[in-house]
Amino acid sequence: MEFRRSRAVVPVLEYLEEAGSTNDVLVGRASGLPDLAVVVTGNQTGGRGRLGRVWVSPAGKSLAISILLKPAGLDVTSYGWFPLLAGLAMSRALSTFVDGGVSVKWPNDVLIDGDKVSGTLSELLPDLSGVVIGAGVNLSLDRDELPTDSSTSLRLAGASADLDPDAVLAAYLTAFTTLYREFLTAGGDPVASALLDEVVEACHTVGRAVRVELPSGDTLLGTATGIDEDGRLIVESDAGITAVAAGDVTHLRY
């Protein structure tokens, strides 16, 4: 694939016919690549999701995208906002291809009418000089090819039968780079850059009853009331108010 539109957005874009993990490829090559370099494939054979999950789909029916960030002068404590930024960027990009409601599930899954179409995985470079943001997006998977009953693809959600992967990728990279540059201009301040407000507005989790499986193994039941300046999900429960930095969130229907 040429990906001409996408190549015009970023300084470097390499398309691989097949990759075990685009994140692994980009981490291994990071020292010789510039900020916003991209690796993409339509056939990722060893992709990883959050919490150790595997992200695999039939060849040619999805995109695996990894973006290298080398944010000069930005404190590493601000890196935690990049996954939320990526989820917001993907939601904005995909909303141009479907009529259904596109939203973000904290911290970075993208949903169409409540079903997952995209997820991201962020990985720090070993020397902490930057981060790689990986994203997978389901393009044309059929119902029997989906990884879970709560998944979907752009095609199933009503996107055009001749959906162009380059158009999807270019839309994502354009939204991502715009948000990223605004964030850097604001010195990594999520309030001054308006990133916090924009993420909260797009987040389907805020205002909902949730169950959070915490890394400790504990379960938190409550209502997600907001996102704080560190990107943590604020959950109000019988135990009080908890700021969740990491966890597996389930939206509940009462």
Secondary structure, DSSP 8 states (H G I E B T S, - for coil): ---HHHHTTSS-EEEES-BS-HHHHHHHHGGGS-TT-EEEES-BSSEE-GGG-EE---TTSEEEEEEEE--TT--GGGGGGHHHHHHHHHHHHHTTT-SS-EEEETTTEEEETTEEEEEEEEEE-TTSS-EEEEEEEE-S--GGG-SSTTB--TTTTT--TT--HHHHHHHHHHHHHHHHHHHHHTTT-TTTTSHHHHHHHHBSSTTSEEEEE-TTS-EEEEEEEEE-TTS-EEEEETTEEEEESS-EEEE---
